[in-house]
Amino acid sequence: FDMILTCGAVSRSFLHETMPIITTLRIDKSAQMNMVVAARFRDVTDIDINCLMFTEMDEMHADVEVREESRIRAVPFLSRFARTLNTVNFGAKNEAGGDIVGFAPAAHAFWLGDEPYPNEGARESLMMFIDTLSGAFICGALPARLKISGLSCPSINDSINERRSFG
């Protein structure tokens, strides 16, 4: 995505001829979900958002951090593409900055930002995000045909088999 924006800033023909016909966006940083920039993309049908969560894994367990800025920006950004958008995949980043595809936290410790201890707030934040996505479908901000994958969140009772999910 950064490369596309750089080319658009340098080349007028790229900005006016190529950017409007790009069909897939890959978002790796929350700042890339910018409504002003999104207006330049006319035909986007698929979006991968790989910055909603960050995970650290060790020998015993995995910690999941919910990226608040990404959580806040995602639904308004996606609604900009409601006319053409067909699929959205939510992923995460690992410690090395690599993508985790099909990420579905189930029994991990959840964190918000730089908090020193895991808490229910991060889990609730992720569940609230899923509820916000649902609300966007209900009010028409996202089209009914939109397929969402790669996102699931454990329910309050911590059962791995009982989760709110898309995918």
N, C-alpha and C positions, 0 to 999 in steps of 0.2 A: 504494500500500500504506500509506504514511504517513497519507493522508487517511482510509482505512478505520479505521486504529487510532485516530486522533483522534476520529472520529465514535463509535466504540465506547466510548471513554473518557468522552465527553460524554453520550451518549444510551443509557440502559438498554435501551430497546426495540430500538435498532439492534444493540446488543451481543447480545441474546438472540434476536432474530427475524431480522435481516438477515444478520449475519456467518455464521451456520451455513449459509445457502443460497447464498453467493457461490461461483461455479464457476471463476473465473479469477483468478490472482494474478500480479502483475508485481513482481518483486524487483529493486530498483535499488541496494541497499546490502547488504553482508553481514550487518549487524546485524538486518535484517528477517527473516533466516532463523532465527527463534527458536522453539524447540520448544514453549515454554509458550504463546506466541501462536498457533502453528499448531494447537493443540488446539481452538481456538474455531471453526475452519473445518471444517465437516462434509462438504461436497459439492464440494470442489475437484477439477476434472478437468483443468485446463490451468494450467501455470506457465511464465512467462518469467523466466529468470534472466539479467539483463543486467549482472552485476557480476563475472563470473568473470575477465574480462580487461579491460585498458585498452590502447588503442593511440594512439600518436603517429605522425603521418605528415608527412614533408617531401617535397621534390621528388624525392629519390633513393630513399628506402626507408621502411619502417614498422617501428617498434619495438613489441613486444608485451610488456606486463607481466602476469604471472600474479598475480592477487590471492589471496594465500595464505589469508586468513581466509574468503573465499568458497569456495575449494577445500575447505577443512576442513569447513565447515558444510553444504555442498550435499547430500551423500548422506544424512546423518541427517535433514535437513529433508525431503527428498523421500520418505524411507521413512515419514514420518508420514502421508502421503497414499496409501499403497500400495493401500488398499481402493478408492479412487475415481479415482486419477490415470490419465489416458490419454495426455497429451502434455506434454513438457518441451522448451523451446527455450532453448538457451544462446546468449547474445550477448555483446557487449562495449560499452564506453563509449569515445567519442573524446575529444579534448582539450577540446571544448566541453561535454562531459557528455551529448552525444546518443547515442542507441542505434545500434549497428551490428548489424543483423539478418542472420542467416545467416553470421556471422563464422566463417571457417575459416583460421587462420594456416597458411601453407605455407612461404614462404621468408623469413620475417621474423626479425629479431634478437629473441631472447627475454630477458626481464629478470625478476628476482625483487626486489620492493620497490625500495629506493633504491640498489641496487648500481650502481657507476660504469661497469661494462662488461657487455656481454651474455655469457651463459654457458650451458653445457649444463644447468645445474641447473634453470633455468626450463622448458626443453623437457622435461626429465625429470619435473618436477613436473606438467606438463600431461598427459604420458603416464601418470603414476601415477594421476592423477585419472580418466582413461579406464579404467584397469585397476580402480580402486576401483568405478566404476560397473558394470563387468562383474561384479565380485565380488558386488555388491549384487543383481544379477539371479540369479546362480548360487545364492546362499544364500536367496533368496526375500524379501529386504528390499524389492525393487522387483518389480512384477508383470511377467510375460512380455509382456503386451499393451502395455506402455508404449512409446510412440514418442518417441525423442530426436532432436532436430535442432539444427543450427547449431554443431556441435562437431567439429573434426577437428584432428589434430596430426601434424606430419611425423614420419616414421620416423627412426631414427638415421642412416641413410645419406643423409638430406637430399633424397631424391627427392620431387618434388611429386606424382608419380603413385602413390607407395607410401606410404599413410598409414593409421594407425589412425583410424577415424572412426565416428560415429553420424550417421545422417541420410540 
